[in-house]
Structures are given as structure tokens and as C-alpha cells.
Amino acid sequence: MPKLSCTNLHINGGNFYLLSRTSFRNHHFRQFNRRSSCNSAIKSPDFDVSNHRFTFLKSVRQQCKLGFQNLQIPVHLFHQMLSLRPLPSVFDFTAILSAIIKLKHLRPHRTVISLARHLDLVSEFRPNLHFVCVVANCYCHLGRVDFAFAVFGKSIKLGFTPDCVLFNTLINGLIQNYQLRQAVSVLDKVVKLGIRPSIVTHGAMVKGLCRIGDNAGALRLLSKMKAESSSCKPNIVIYNTIIDSLCKDRMLIEAKNLFAVMVSEGIEPDVYTYNSLIRGMYNLGCQEDATSMLSEMLENDISASAVTYNMLVDMHCKDGNVDEAQAIVELMVERGETPNIITYNALLDGYCLCGQMRKAKKLVDLMTKKGCLPNRVTYSTLMSGYIRRKNIDKALEILKVMLQKHITPDVVTFSTLIDGLCKANRVAQAGELFEQMRGYGIAPNLYTYASLIDGLCKSSQTDEAVSVLKEMESHGLTPDIVIYNIVIDHLCEAGQLEEAERIFSVLPSKGVVPDSKLYCTLVKGFCKKGLVAEATKLLSKMEMNGCPPDSGIYNTLIRAYILSDDFTNALYYRDIMVNKGFAADVSTISLFVDLLSRGDKALLEKFIS
């Protein structure tokens, strides 16, 4: 076949070069999709489809079947069709709109509605029920179910009798927009109109009910289907949907019971059924049951998917059974299923959790040999394993390898390494890595800041820790109660009570509610400085703010009063503490025992009583 150039698409002396042969016509449209210059040629003023109406429409129909790669071509063809007189049939317009809808990745629904409105302005155009369904479906996808019902109302006025397909569209639209009650109401009306809901309708309803966690409603609908309709019996899809939902909600017994009912009714489970059950067992930590389910699955000649094997590998690895996980990988290969990056990463995580770093490193080398290139998760897992074994230098080597391979670490990778460096008392290096992380355009998260702030505090760099805290707030990231606890605790330990009190005082304005641990930290700080009256005021404030003091706070306060020889208040707060159900701790009792050395046995007996 001769090559079709863009110039071939122009009109020469009124002859439009678009032959009726299918092969030539297909090539013609492929050129449309591939070359923007062709597109401009079609739009030239010389282009006249009216002289070859039949050939043009036939070609459009063929291309609608083949599909389009962009929106520009079908939209242009639509407008060319719109210019024809007499107007093409509603079937032709519906076909091109349906073809546009298939370009889901381009979100074409607004475009389809806009084109439908153009048609609405043409007096000769008469829609049919299929056309109405297409438009209603687009409104549903845009979340405007109200407009979809308006289109439905207009179709009734035009004399159309709604069918199951149109009701399916409306019901599915309601379900997708979480309007389950309205969907149930519409379904009831459909039944009253004498229209039998299809399996698609019931499937959509079951899926919607499961999505909002109404498993009981889904089971009732399942029973209703079995009781009322011999022509619309539940199929494997509906059973799988409910079983999967039950497993996700950790209702494994109910899922297994429904599985047994399904099998007893002659519906054979498929790989999705087994995957749902295995996932349910996986989430509940039932390793033996999950492995047994795999055996049953294979015995029934149902090939397990990579998803099935990966779940089992991951489950056994997280439970520390790396040998069992390795056996499953071997079975996977034996059954003709190639391990993928998820399989290898799961097994790698198992080795790292068990501290088997040599095996972990060998596995990464094996992955590469098998053509399965390690990714960010692979290297991050390996890095975490080395950090867990306190081998920070090896973890830093992995970071270098990642960067050499142009794999940019994410916030989790950097945060894990920063935390490891801080715990190894290599805070300066952690700070450098923190800056390097931001150099890559990766914003630190709460965990990153918490690790760095904790490291700075533990290395007695409280001023730097407060600076990092302020920087964190300036970047719009609100520290959580854990970070404030770390900073205030170390400020109190360093004797910087004023700064600790200042930070504590602004917490309510930042939406952070102090907890008992934070109050206790500050109470200890006051008591350490001998400011027992201030500590007592804080105790009262704590109670007023609805945060009941715990044993730690009372014991801290009692010890402070003992050390300041204020035994009256020490006994007073001891009585309050006991009445609240708390007991004196070892440190408090030991202080009272010291009273024996002073000869004050009466006071000691009073305390013990």
C-alpha cells in the first residue's frame, strides 16, 4: 500500500482522497492520530465532507470501533458531522460520543456533555434512549447525579420508556456519590415499574453497600436476590465482592461461611475469592490457615497469582518465618510464576527484620541478575536493616549506591537514616543529611524533625533544637505533642525553665492540647528548681483543663515538699493521691524512710498509715 502523506488529505479538483477500502481508511485515521499536520489539513477550508457523506460516515464509524488517542480528532469529526445535511443519525452521534468516553485518562465527560448540548440546539436532532444514557452517565461521573435525573426526566417527557440500562446508570451514579438510600429507593421503584433489575444493577448495589461498610445490607440483598429472582441469581462477582468486604472488615468467620455457601450452590471460587480469604487471614495473622488455603487453591487447579504468593511471603516474613517465606517463593517459581519486585522486597524485609544481612545483600544481587532492578523500597529496606544492626556506615554506603543509580531517596528513607545517625550520636552528620535532603527538594516530615530535635537535645544542643522547632513551625508544619515533650523535657533538664514555660504557654494557640506527660515534665522542672508553689499552680491548672493528674505528678510533688521540709503539704497531697487510687512509688517511700534517720517516727507512721 502506498504511503499516505498529509498532502493526500487535501481536496484536488473536488476529489476527496478517502477510498472506501477498509485498510486504506484505517491508515487514513492512524495518520490523523499520529500527525498534528494531518489534523490541520483536515481543518483546511478546502476540506468538504458533504460530497462524500457516505464514505466519510462509514470511516467515522470504523474509527469509533478502533478508538481514538486524543480528544481533538473525534471532537473535530463530531463538528464535521454536525455540519452535514441531512443530519447524520442519532446512532452515529452516539457512537462517536461513546468512543470519546472511552478516553477515560483524559477525563472526557465535560467534553461529551458540551457536544451533547450542541446537538440539543439542532432542531432536526432526535435523541434515543442510548444517547440519553450516555449523557446521564457523564453527569454521574462528574458527581452531578441531579443533572442526570434531569436528563432522565426530559427523556420521559419525550415519550421514552426507561429501560434497565438507564436505571443502572442512575443507580450506579447515586452509589458512586455515596447516596445509597436514594439508590435503594430508585431500585424499589424500578421493581414496581415491572422492570427486572439486571445482575449489573444488583452488583452495583452490593459494591456500594460494601464500600460504605454495610456488609449486613449486602448480605440481605444477596438473600433477596436468591429468594425473588430465578433469572438473576448471584454470580461469582457478587460473592467475591461481599467476601472481600467481610475479610477487609476482619469478619473472617462470616467470610468463610459465605464461601462455603457459594461452593454448595455450585459456584466455583476463582483466584480473586481465594486472594480475599488469604488476605483476610493475613491481616489476622492466621499463617497456617492462609498456607492451607493456598494448598486448597492449587489442589482445585486454580493458579495462584503473584498477588497470592506475595501476601503469603510478606505475612511469613513479618512473623519472622523467613524459611517458610523462602519455601513459598520456591513454590511460586516451581508453579511458573515469576517473582516480581514486591516478592523480592517482602523477602528482603524478612531477612532484615531477622538480622540476616548477608542473605539480604545476596538477595539484592540475585534480583539484579534476574533482571529485577532494585527500587527505592529495596534500598530503603536494606538501609533500615543495617541501621537496626547499628551499622550506620553500611547504611550510608547504600545511600551512595542509590544516588549513583539516580534513585532519589524519599522522605522515609532520609528520615530513617537521620534517626539512625542521631541515635548513634552522630548528630552533626544527621544535620548535614537533613540539609542534603532539602537540597533534593524533599520536605522533612514530623518524624524527620522529631528525630533531629531529639538528637540535638540528647547531645545537649537545646538552643539548636529550639531553632529547628521554630523553623519547622515557619514551614507550616505543626509539631505534635511528642516533639513538644522532647523539647520541654530537655529544656527543663538544662535548667532553661523560662524557655520551657514560654513554649508550653503558647501550645493552646497552636491547637496542641498538653497531655499528662507534658504537665509532669514541667512540674518536675519547677520542683527541680525549688519552685514548688509554681508546680502546685500547674497541678490546679491541669485539673481545670480536664487533664487529670496521674501517679507520677503526685509523687513528684510530694517528694518536692519533703525535700523542702514541708511535711504538711506532703501529707496533704499524699491523701489526695491515695483517694484517687494511686500509691506512693519507691522514690517517694525511700524519702519518707529517710525520716527515720531524723528520728521522726510519728511522721513516718502517719505517712505509712
C-alpha positions in Angstrom: 0.0 0.0 0.0 1.5 3.4 -0.9 2.4 5.7 1.9 -0.3 8.3 2.7 1.2 11.7 3.1 -0.6 14.7 4.7 -1.0 16.3 1.2 -3.1 13.3 0.2 -5.8 14.5 2.6 -6.4 17.8 0.7 -9.1 18.1 -2.0 -7.8 18.3 -5.5 -10.4 19.4 -8.1 -13.2 18.3 -5.8 -11.9 14.7 -5.4 -11.6 13.7 -1.7 -8.8 11.1 -1.4 -10.5 8.8 1.1 -11.2 5.5 -0.5 -13.8 3.0 0.8 -11.3 0.2 1.2 -11.0 -0.7 4.9 -7.2 -0.9 5.0 -6.8 2.4 3.3 -9.5 4.0 5.6 -7.8 2.6 8.7 -4.5 4.0 7.6 -6.1 7.4 7.0 -7.3 7.6 10.6 -4.0 6.4 12.0 -2.4 9.3 10.2 -4.9 11.6 11.9 -3.9 10.4 15.3 -0.2 10.4 14.6 0.4 13.7 12.8 -0.7 17.1 14.0 -0.1 18.4 10.5 -2.8 16.0 9.2 -5.2 17.4 11.7 -4.6 20.9 10.4 -5.1 19.6 6.9 -8.5 18.2 7.8 -9.4 21.6 9.2 -8.4 23.4 6.0 -11.2 25.4 4.2 -10.8 23.0 1.1 -12.0 20.0 3.2 -15.6 19.2 2.2 -17.1 16.0 3.6 -20.6 16.7 2.2 -19.6 15.4 -1.3 -18.6 12.1 0.1 -21.0 11.8 3.0 -21.4 8.0 2.9 -17.7 7.3 2.8 -17.0 9.9 5.5 -19.6 8.5 7.9 -18.5 4.9 7.2 -14.9 5.9 8.0 -16.1 7.6 11.3 -18.0 4.5 12.3 -14.9 2.4 11.7 -12.7 4.7 13.6 -15.1 4.7 16.6 -14.7 1.0 16.7 -10.9 1.3 16.6 -10.8 4.1 19.2 -9.0 7.4 19.3 -5.8 8.5 21.0 -6.8 12.1 21.8 -9.9 14.3 22.1 -9.1 16.7 19.2 -9.7 14.3 16.3 -13.1 13.0 17.5 -14.3 16.5 18.5 -13.4 17.8 15.1 -15.1 14.9 13.4 -18.2 15.5 15.5 -18.4 19.1 14.3 -18.0 18.0 10.7 -20.9 15.6 11.2 -22.9 18.4 12.7 -22.4 20.4 9.6 -23.9 17.7 7.3 -27.4 18.0 6.0 -29.4 15.9 6.3 -28.0 15.4 9.8 -26.4 12.0 10.5 -28.4 9.6 12.6 -28.5 9.6 16.4 -26.7 6.2 16.2 -23.7 7.9 14.5 -23.6 10.7 17.1 -24.0 8.3 20.0 -21.2 6.1 18.6 -18.7 9.0 18.5 -19.7 10.2 22.0 -19.3 6.7 23.3 -15.8 6.5 21.7 -14.8 9.7 23.4 -16.0 8.4 26.8 -13.5 5.5 26.4 -10.7 8.0 26.7 -11.0 7.8 30.5 -7.5 9.0 31.2 -8.3 12.3 29.5 -11.5 12.9 31.7 -13.7 13.4 28.7 -17.1 13.7 30.4 -17.4 17.5 30.3 -16.4 17.4 26.6 -19.2 14.9 25.9 -21.8 17.0 27.7 -20.7 20.1 25.8 -21.0 18.3 22.5 -24.5 16.9 23.5 -25.6 20.5 24.2 -24.6 21.4 20.7 -26.8 18.7 19.4 -29.6 19.9 21.6 -29.6 23.2 19.7 -30.2 21.4 16.4 -33.9 21.2 15.7 -33.6 18.2 13.4 -31.8 16.1 16.0 -33.9 13.4 17.8 -32.2 11.6 20.7 -32.8 8.0 21.5 -32.6 6.1 24.9 -29.0 5.1 24.3 -28.0 8.7 23.7 -29.8 9.7 27.0 -27.9 7.0 28.9 -24.5 8.3 27.6 -25.3 11.9 28.7 -26.7 10.8 32.1 -23.6 8.6 32.6 -21.3 11.6 32.0 -23.2 13.7 34.6 -22.9 10.9 37.1 -19.1 10.7 36.6 -18.9 14.4 37.3 -20.8 13.9 40.5 -23.9 15.7 39.2 -26.5 13.0 39.7 -29.1 15.7 39.9 -28.5 16.7 36.3 -28.5 13.0 35.3 -32.0 12.8 36.7 -33.0 16.0 34.9 -31.9 14.3 31.6 -33.9 11.2 32.7 -37.0 13.5 33.3 -36.6 15.0 29.9 -36.5 11.6 28.3 -39.8 10.7 29.9 -41.3 13.9 28.5 -40.1 12.9 25.1 -42.0 9.7 25.4 -39.2 7.3 26.0 -39.8 4.2 28.2 -36.8 3.9 30.6 -35.1 0.5 30.5 -32.8 -1.4 32.8 -29.6 0.2 31.3 -30.8 3.8 32.1 -31.8 2.8 35.6 -28.4 1.0 36.1 -26.7 4.3 35.1 -28.7 6.4 37.6 -28.4 3.8 40.4 -24.6 3.5 39.8 -24.3 7.3 39.8 -26.0 7.5 43.2 -23.8 4.7 44.6 -20.6 6.4 43.3 -21.7 9.6 45.0 -22.4 7.8 48.3 -26.2 8.3 48.1 -27.1 4.7 49.0 -30.6 5.4 50.4 -31.6 7.2 47.2 -30.2 4.3 45.2 -32.2 1.7 47.2 -35.3 3.9 46.7 -34.8 4.0 42.9 -34.2 0.2 42.8 -37.6 -0.3 44.6 -39.3 2.0 42.1 -37.7 0.0 39.2 -39.2 -3.2 40.6 -42.6 -1.6 41.0 -42.5 -0.4 37.3 -42.1 -4.1 36.4 -38.6 -3.7 35.2 -36.4 -6.6 36.4 -33.1 -5.3 37.8 -30.2 -6.9 36.0 -27.2 -8.6 37.6 -25.3 -5.4 36.9 -27.8 -3.4 39.0 -27.5 -5.8 41.9 -23.7 -5.9 41.5 -23.5 -2.1 41.7 -25.8 -2.1 44.8 -23.7 -4.8 46.6 -20.5 -3.0 45.7 -21.9 0.3 47.1 -23.1 -1.3 50.3 -19.7 -3.0 50.9 -17.9 0.3 50.1 -19.6 2.1 53.0 -19.1 -0.9 55.3 -22.7 -2.1 55.3 -21.9 -5.8 55.0 -25.2 -6.7 56.6 -27.1 -4.8 53.9 -25.1 -6.5 51.2 -25.9 -9.9 52.7 -29.6 -9.0 52.9 -29.6 -8.0 49.2 -27.8 -11.3 48.4 -30.6 -13.3 50.2 -33.2 -11.2 48.4 -31.7 -11.9 45.0 -31.7 -15.7 45.7 -35.3 -15.6 47.0 -37.0 -13.4 44.5 -35.4 -13.9 41.1 -34.7 -17.1 39.3 -33.4 -15.2 36.3 -30.9 -13.1 38.3 -29.1 -15.4 40.6 -26.0 -14.1 42.4 -22.8 -14.8 40.4 -19.1 -15.1 41.4 -18.6 -11.4 41.1 -21.2 -10.6 43.7 -20.0 -13.3 46.1 -16.4 -12.1 45.7 -17.4 -8.5 46.4 -19.1 -9.5 49.7 -16.4 -12.0 50.8 -13.7 -9.4 50.1 -15.5 -6.7 52.1 -16.0 -9.1 55.0 -12.3 -10.0 55.0 -11.3 -6.4 54.9 -13.5 -5.7 58.0 -11.8 -8.7 59.7 -15.0 -10.7 59.7 -13.2 -13.9 58.6 -15.6 -16.4 60.1 -18.5 -14.8 58.2 -16.4 -14.7 55.0 -15.6 -18.4 55.3 -19.2 -19.3 55.9 -20.3 -17.4 52.8 -17.5 -19.1 50.9 -19.0 -22.5 51.9 -22.5 -21.4 50.9 -21.2 -20.2 47.5 -19.4 -23.6 46.9 -22.6 -25.5 48.0 -24.6 -23.6 45.4 -22.3 -24.8 42.6 -20.4 -21.5 42.1 -16.7 -22.3 41.8 -14.3 -19.9 43.5 -11.7 -18.2 41.5 -8.3 -16.6 42.2 -10.0 -13.4 43.5 -12.1 -15.4 46.0 -9.0 -17.1 47.4 -6.9 -13.9 47.4 -9.6 -12.2 49.5 -9.7 -15.0 52.0 -5.9 -15.3 52.2 -5.7 -11.5 52.7 -8.2 -11.8 55.5 -6.2 -14.5 57.2 -3.0 -12.5 56.5 -4.5 -9.4 58.3 -5.5 -11.5 61.3 -2.1 -13.3 61.4 -3.5 -16.7 60.6 -0.4 -18.0 58.8 -1.3 -21.7 58.9 -4.8 -21.1 57.6 -3.5 -18.9 54.8 -1.0 -21.5 53.7 -3.7 -24.2 53.9 -5.9 -22.1 51.7 -3.1 -21.8 49.1 -2.8 -25.6 49.1 -6.6 -26.0 48.6 -6.4 -23.5 45.8 -3.7 -25.3 44.0 -5.4 -28.7 44.5 -8.5 -27.2 42.8 -6.4 -26.4 39.8 -6.7 -22.6 40.4 -3.4 -21.0 39.6 -2.3 -18.6 42.3 -1.4 -15.1 41.1 1.7 -13.2 42.1 -0.6 -11.3 44.5 -1.4 -14.5 46.3 2.2 -15.5 46.7 3.3 -12.0 47.7 0.8 -11.8 50.5 1.9 -15.1 52.0 5.6 -14.2 51.6 5.1 -10.9 53.3 2.9 -12.5 56.1 5.6 -15.1 57.0 8.4 -12.5 56.8 6.6 -10.1 59.2 6.1 -13.0 61.6 9.8 -13.9 61.4 9.3 -17.2 59.5 11.8 -16.3 56.7 12.4 -20.0 55.9 8.7 -20.5 55.2 8.6 -17.4 53.1 11.6 -18.7 51.1 9.8 -22.0 50.6 6.7 -20.1 49.2 9.0 -18.2 46.7 10.4 -21.6 45.6 6.9 -22.9 45.1 6.0 -19.8 43.2 8.8 -20.4 40.8 8.0 -24.1 40.5 4.4 -23.3 39.5 5.6 -21.0 36.7 5.0 -17.6 38.4 8.0 -15.3 38.3 8.8 -13.4 41.5 8.4 -9.6 41.0 9.9 -6.6 42.8 7.1 -6.9 45.5 8.1 -10.6 46.2 11.8 -9.8 46.5 11.2 -6.7 48.7 8.9 -8.7 51.0 11.6 -11.4 51.4 14.3 -8.8 51.8 12.3 -7.2 54.6 12.1 -10.6 56.3 15.9 -11.1 56.2 16.5 -7.6 57.5 14.0 -8.0 60.4 15.7 -11.2 61.4 19.1 -9.5 61.2 20.3 -11.8 58.3 22.0 -9.0 56.4 24.4 -11.3 54.4 21.4 -13.1 53.0 19.7 -9.8 52.4 22.6 -8.5 50.4 22.8 -11.7 48.4 19.1 -11.4 47.6 19.6 -7.9 46.2 22.5 -9.2 44.0 20.2 -12.1 42.8 17.4 -9.7 41.9 19.8 -7.7 39.7 21.0 -10.9 38.0 17.4 -12.0 37.4 16.7 -8.6 35.7 14.5 -7.3 38.5 16.2 -4.0 39.3 16.1 -2.9 42.9 14.0 0.2 43.6 13.7 2.8 46.3 11.8 0.4 48.6 14.6 -2.3 48.2 17.4 0.1 49.2 15.4 1.7 52.0 14.6 -1.7 53.4 18.3 -2.7 53.2 19.3 0.6 54.8 16.8 0.1 57.7 18.2 -3.4 58.3 21.8 -2.1 58.6 20.6 0.7 60.9 18.7 -1.8 63.1 22.0 -3.7 63.4 23.7 -0.4 64.3 25.8 -0.5 61.2 25.3 3.2 60.1 28.3 3.3 57.8 26.9 0.4 55.7 23.6 2.2 55.6 25.4 5.4 54.3 27.0 3.2 51.6 23.6 2.1 50.5 22.5 5.8 50.2 25.5 6.4 47.9 24.6 3.5 45.7 21.0 4.8 45.4 22.2 8.2 44.4 24.7 6.7 41.9 21.9 4.8 40.3 19.8 8.0 40.2 17.2 6.6 42.6 16.2 9.6 44.7 15.5 8.6 48.3 12.1 9.6 49.7 11.3 11.3 53.0 11.0 7.9 54.7 14.5 6.8 53.6 16.1 10.1 54.7 14.2 10.2 58.0 15.2 6.6 58.8 18.9 7.4 58.2 18.7 10.7 60.1 17.1 8.9 63.1 19.9 6.2 62.9 22.6 8.8 62.9 21.1 10.7 65.8 20.8 7.5 67.9 24.4 6.7 67.1 25.2 10.2 68.5 26.4 11.4 65.0 24.2 14.5 65.2 26.4 16.7 63.0 26.2 14.1 60.2 22.4 13.9 60.7 22.2 17.7 60.3 24.2 17.5 57.0 21.9 14.8 55.7 18.9 16.9 56.7 20.2 19.8 54.5 21.1 17.4 51.7 17.5 16.1 51.9 16.1 19.5 51.4 18.6 20.1 48.6 16.8 17.3 46.7 13.5 19.2 47.2 12.2 16.7 49.7 10.3 18.3 52.6 11.0 16.9 56.1 8.0 15.4 57.9 7.1 15.2 61.6 9.2 12.1 62.0 12.3 13.7 60.4 12.1 16.8 62.7 11.3 14.7 65.8 14.5 12.6 65.2 16.7 15.6 64.6 15.3 17.6 67.6 15.7 14.6 69.9 19.2 14.0 68.7 20.1 17.7 69.3 18.5 17.6 72.7 20.3 14.5 73.8 23.6 15.9 72.7 22.9 19.0 74.9 22.3 21.3 72.0 18.9 22.6 73.2 19.3 26.0 71.6 19.8 24.4 68.2 16.8 22.1 68.9 14.6 25.2 69.7 15.8 26.8 66.4 14.8 23.7 64.4 11.4 23.7 66.2 10.9 27.3 65.2 12.0 26.6 61.6 9.6 23.7 61.5 6.7 26.0 62.5 7.7 28.6 60.0 7.4 26.0 57.2 3.8 25.4 58.2 4.4 22.1 59.9 2.8 21.9 63.3 4.8 19.9 65.8 2.9 17.2 67.6 2.8 16.6 71.4 5.7 14.2 71.2 8.1 16.8 69.8 7.0 19.4 72.4 7.5 16.8 75.1 11.1 16.2 73.9 12.0 19.9 73.7 10.3 20.9 77.0 11.8 17.9 78.9 15.4 18.7 77.8 14.9 22.5 78.4 13.9 21.6 82.0 16.8 19.2 82.4 19.1 22.0 81.1 17.6 24.4 83.6 16.1 26.6 80.9 12.7 26.8 82.7 11.6 30.1 81.3 12.0 29.0 77.7 10.2 25.7 78.6 7.4 27.6 80.2 7.2 30.0 77.2 6.8 27.1 74.7 4.3 25.4 77.0 2.2 28.6 77.3 1.7 29.0 73.5 0.6 25.4 72.9 -3.2 26.1 73.1 -2.9 28.8 70.5 -1.3 26.2 68.2 -4.2 23.8 68.7 -2.0 21.4 70.8 -3.5 20.1 74.0 -0.9 19.3 76.6 -1.1 15.7 78.0 -0.3 14.4 81.5 3.3 13.6 80.4 3.9 17.2 79.3 2.4 18.5 82.6 4.6 16.1 84.6 7.7 17.2 82.7 7.1 20.8 83.6 6.1 20.0 87.2 9.4 18.2 87.6 11.2 21.2 86.1 9.6 23.5 88.7 10.3 21.1 91.5 13.9 20.7 90.5 14.3 24.5 90.7 12.6 24.5 94.1 9.6 26.3 92.7 7.1 24.0 94.4 4.4 26.7 94.6 4.6 27.1 90.8 4.3 23.3 90.4 1.2 23.3 92.6 -0.4 26.0 90.5 0.3 24.0 87.4 -1.4 21.0 89.0 -4.5 23.1 89.6 -4.4 24.4 86.0 -4.0 20.8 84.7 -7.2 19.7 86.6 -9.1 22.8 85.3 -8.2 21.9 81.7 -9.7 18.5 82.1 -6.4 16.6 82.2 -6.4 14.5 85.5 -3.0 14.2 87.2 -1.5 10.8 87.3 0.6 9.0 89.9 3.8 10.4 88.5 2.8 14.0 89.1 1.6 13.4 92.6 4.7 11.6 93.6 6.9 14.3 92.1 5.1 17.0 94.0 5.1 15.0 97.3 8.9 14.5 97.0 9.4 18.2 96.4 7.5 19.1 99.5 9.5 16.5 101.6 12.8 17.9 100.3 11.7 21.4 101.2 10.7 20.1 104.7 7.0 21.0 104.1 5.6 17.8 105.5 2.1 19.2 105.9 1.7 19.7 102.2 3.5 16.4 101.5 0.9 14.5 103.6 -2.0 16.6 102.1 -1.1 15.6 98.6 -0.4 12.0 99.7 -4.0 11.8 101.0 -5.4 13.2 97.7 -3.2 10.7 95.8 -4.4 7.8 97.8 -8.1 8.9 97.5 -7.7 8.9 93.7 -6.4 5.3 93.8 -2.7 5.9 93.4 0.1 4.7 95.6 3.5 6.2 96.5 6.3 4.9 94.3 9.7 3.6 95.5 11.4 7.0 95.3 8.7 8.7 97.4 8.7 5.9 100.1 12.5 6.0 100.3 12.4 9.7 101.1 10.0 9.1 104.0 12.1 6.2 105.2 14.9 8.8 105.5 12.8 10.4 108.1 13.7 7.6 110.4 17.3 8.8 110.5 15.9 12.1 111.8 14.0 10.3 114.5 10.6 11.5 113.2 8.9 8.1 113.6 5.5 9.7 114.2 5.5 11.4 110.9 6.7 8.2 109.1 3.9 6.2 110.8 1.4 8.8 109.7 2.6 8.6 106.1 2.5 4.8 106.0 -1.0 4.7 107.6 
